[in-house]
Amino acid sequence: MEESQKQLVLDYQAIFKMDAGKRVMDDLADRFNFRGSFASIIMCGLPEHTALELGKREAFLYILDKIEADPNQEVQEVADAES
């Protein structure tokens, strides 16, 4: 992972681990159907709606991935892969 990517992960963590950031994540989880059943995202006969809902969920998962990432571990994994 490049230094700029590592810093970005640290920025996400700094913002979303604060109380205000946690409240925002809770709101996003509710709005983007993260806590609901996955079946509620799939709309039979409405592929455009399904795609929209999956896109919202993907954005939430991207943020969650950054918050939970270990920037130092990811750097090590890249270094191991290059060996």
Secondary structure as UniProt FT lines:
FT   HELIX           3..16
FT   HELIX           19..31
FT   TURN            32..33
FT   HELIX           38..40
FT   TURN            44..45
FT   HELIX           47..68
FT   HELIX           71..82
//
